């Protein structure tokens, strides 16, 4: 299992456009990927709706968790999405 911690920086939080980018990255990998914020149950990163329902607003700390054969690669790809202006 590999994980990475980030802070939501986008003023609109983890919204539909960012969630769609996350889902597209995850689809290209074999690992199972989840996102957790605060004490909320983890949400599947394969579901736009699950990601949006986390309610991760600006300033929220999130954790991305991946488990599988390419877990490090998917975490790195998601960090790239977020650092490249994806909203987190």
Secondary structure, DSSP 8 states (H G I E B T S, - for coil): -EEEEEE--STT-S-HHHHHHHHHHHHTSSSEEEEEETTS--EETT-HHHHHTT---TT-EEEEEEESTTHHHHHHHHHHHIIIII--
